[in-house]
Amino acid sequence: MDLMSRTFAYLQSLENPQNAEIAVLVNHIVLDAIDAKASDIHIEPWEGKLVVRLRLMGVLNELVHLPLDLTDKVAGRLKVMANLQSYRNDLPQEGHAPASPDMGGVELRISVFPTVRGEKIVVRIFDPTNRTFDIAQLGLDAQCLSRLVKLLNKPSGLILLTGPTGSGKTTAIYASLYYLVQRSGPSISISTVEDPVEFHLPMISQAQINVLKEFTYPIALRSLMRQDPQVIMIGEIRDPETAAIAVQAGLTGHLVISTIHSGTTAGVFARMINMEIEPFLLASSISGVLGLRLIRKNCPYCTEPYSPEPAFLSQLPAELIENAYWRKGAGCGHCHHTGFSGRSALTEMMVVDEVIREAVLQKTPTRVLQKVAIDQGMQSLWDNGIRIAAAGDSTLEEIMRVVAADQF
């Protein structure tokens, strides 16, 4: 990876990298990650070396290799920053380092995991200055945004978001809550139950789960229902009990917004049925499901025409291929020679109407339900992605990487 790396320059200035000041070294790694707009830092002992990688736009890139002997020292420094037990190296630990000027004003969530070669550390970076909760700035296409806003304007119902980790679900939910605050001001009561609370939102009561103190999603939600909320945000539906409470809340006059892990947007219903929620309850309570992915956008400084791989083109209609404007980033200093700069949302919005409700009641298989939704006007992830690639905003290979598993 070609980064103007503080870390690399610092190591080059030393006669022996093993003599590095650990606090300085860790600071350089974090600052390099911030400069590169990375979402995560992976520090992992491999055979014979300690490898530092940055997740840029969803893809891991190597930053620097360190001597393996520094593993314990780097782990110890990050544990101190997160107020973890520095003398323990045999158990997983998670902690939080608050924002500080030395670390570029970002917050760090630090996870330490023991492996046979030493501790692997993953640092999630939260930059308050680099997040927008304006629903119009999420990058949703016009149809999806219109459908989401329409659902948010309803007084009740369950809105679910699904997608892999790091696909923008939390940002989309926060933007939805922010929209409701802007729309209604102090006349609306909004409460959240999260694990963890990633950002503090104005005029919203946010609670954080603490399993060690038996403050779980079900316990929190049962208590919250007595707090007279109009809107409830649940960080994630993980278990049948939480699912049952969310569905019941959506049926009893509350607007509920949550996330759930599912392979596909239509697959959310099968996942909830597997949690022993009756189909008639799902059909009555769920008002919409938003499927989210993030795709890398072509770098505007080095993008140029190119021809996609024939195997990928064979999946597309001939008319689309003829009119497409295929482009790809060649790689330059602006994009750290990745060819990509920034990411954009790729979405599909399933609004539950009478036709879809009937299909859910019949326990229609997921693939058939997906087709029913498309017949009802839903633009699929695949179709939206191909449209973006054909317009030259991303590559066909990037669309295939992100959504091909959902399509085939």
URJOKA-V165095 format. One record per backbone hydrogen bond with DSSP energy under -0.5 kcal/mol. NH is the residue of the N-H (numbers start at 0). CO is the residue of the C=O. If there is no record, write none. Layout:
nh = [NH & NH]
co = [CO & CO]
This chain:
nh = [1 & 2 & 4 & 8 & 9 & 10 & 11 & 12 & 13 & 18 & 19 & 21 & 24 & 25 & 26 & 27 & 28 & 29 & 30 & 31 & 32 & 33 & 34 & 35 & 36 & 37 & 38 & 39 & 40 & 41 & 42 & 42 & 43 & 43 & 45 & 45 & 47 & 48 & 49 & 50 & 50 & 51 & 52 & 52 & 53 & 54 & 55 & 55 & 56 & 58 & 60 & 62 & 63 & 65 & 69 & 70 & 73 & 74 & 75 & 76 & 77 & 78 & 79 & 80 & 81 & 82 & 83 & 85 & 87 & 88 & 92 & 94 & 95 & 96 & 97 & 99 & 102 & 103 & 104 & 105 & 106 & 107 & 108 & 109 & 109 & 110 & 111 & 112 & 114 & 117 & 119 & 120 & 121 & 122 & 123 & 123 & 124 & 125 & 126 & 127 & 129 & 130 & 134 & 136 & 137 & 144 & 145 & 146 & 147 & 148 & 149 & 150 & 151 & 152 & 153 & 156 & 157 & 158 & 158 & 159 & 159 & 160 & 161 & 166 & 171 & 172 & 173 & 174 & 175 & 176 & 177 & 178 & 179 & 180 & 181 & 182 & 183 & 184 & 186 & 187 & 189 & 190 & 191 & 192 & 193 & 194 & 197 & 200 & 203 & 204 & 205 & 206 & 208 & 209 & 212 & 213 & 214 & 215 & 219 & 220 & 221 & 222 & 223 & 224 & 225 & 226 & 227 & 229 & 230 & 231 & 232 & 233 & 233 & 234 & 234 & 236 & 237 & 242 & 243 & 244 & 245 & 246 & 247 & 248 & 249 & 250 & 251 & 251 & 253 & 254 & 255 & 255 & 256 & 257 & 258 & 259 & 267 & 268 & 269 & 270 & 271 & 272 & 273 & 274 & 275 & 276 & 277 & 280 & 281 & 282 & 283 & 284 & 285 & 286 & 287 & 288 & 289 & 290 & 290 & 291 & 292 & 294 & 296 & 297 & 298 & 301 & 302 & 303 & 305 & 307 & 311 & 312 & 313 & 314 & 315 & 320 & 321 & 322 & 323 & 323 & 324 & 327 & 329 & 334 & 335 & 336 & 337 & 340 & 343 & 345 & 347 & 349 & 349 & 350 & 351 & 351 & 352 & 356 & 357 & 358 & 359 & 360 & 361 & 362 & 363 & 368 & 369 & 370 & 371 & 372 & 373 & 374 & 375 & 376 & 377 & 379 & 383 & 384 & 385 & 386 & 387 & 388 & 389 & 390 & 391 & 392 & 393 & 398 & 399 & 400 & 401 & 402 & 403 & 405 & 406 & 407]
co = [335 & 0 & 2 & 4 & 5 & 6 & 7 & 8 & 10 & 15 & 16 & 19 & 20 & 21 & 22 & 23 & 24 & 25 & 26 & 27 & 28 & 29 & 30 & 31 & 33 & 32 & 54 & 54 & 122 & 52 & 40 & 120 & 41 & 50 & 43 & 48 & 45 & 45 & 65 & 43 & 48 & 63 & 41 & 50 & 60 & 39 & 53 & 58 & 54 & 55 & 53 & 51 & 51 & 49 & 66 & 67 & 69 & 70 & 71 & 72 & 73 & 74 & 75 & 76 & 77 & 79 & 78 & 83 & 84 & 86 & 111 & 109 & 81 & 107 & 95 & 105 & 99 & 100 & 99 & 102 & 125 & 96 & 123 & 94 & 107 & 121 & 92 & 119 & 117 & 114 & 112 & 42 & 110 & 40 & 108 & 121 & 38 & 106 & 124 & 125 & 126 & 127 & 132 & 133 & 134 & 140 & 141 & 142 & 143 & 144 & 145 & 146 & 147 & 148 & 150 & 253 & 284 & 156 & 255 & 157 & 287 & 257 & 289 & 163 & 167 & 168 & 169 & 170 & 171 & 172 & 173 & 174 & 175 & 176 & 177 & 178 & 179 & 180 & 183 & 184 & 187 & 230 & 204 & 232 & 206 & 195 & 195 & 198 & 200 & 189 & 203 & 191 & 193 & 214 & 209 & 210 & 209 & 213 & 215 & 216 & 217 & 218 & 219 & 220 & 222 & 223 & 224 & 188 & 188 & 254 & 190 & 231 & 256 & 192 & 232 & 258 & 235 & 238 & 239 & 240 & 241 & 242 & 243 & 244 & 245 & 246 & 247 & 248 & 248 & 229 & 156 & 253 & 231 & 158 & 233 & 160 & 264 & 265 & 265 & 266 & 267 & 268 & 269 & 270 & 272 & 271 & 275 & 277 & 277 & 278 & 279 & 280 & 281 & 157 & 157 & 349 & 159 & 288 & 347 & 161 & 345 & 343 & 341 & 392 & 338 & 298 & 298 & 327 & 325 & 305 & 308 & 308 & 309 & 311 & 312 & 316 & 317 & 318 & 319 & 320 & 389 & 303 & 301 & 331 & 332 & 331 & 334 & 296 & 294 & 292 & 290 & 288 & 347 & 348 & 286 & 349 & 350 & 352 & 353 & 354 & 355 & 356 & 357 & 359 & 358 & 364 & 365 & 366 & 367 & 368 & 369 & 370 & 371 & 373 & 372 & 377 & 379 & 380 & 381 & 382 & 383 & 384 & 385 & 386 & 388 & 387 & 387 & 394 & 395 & 396 & 397 & 398 & 399 & 402 & 402 & 403]
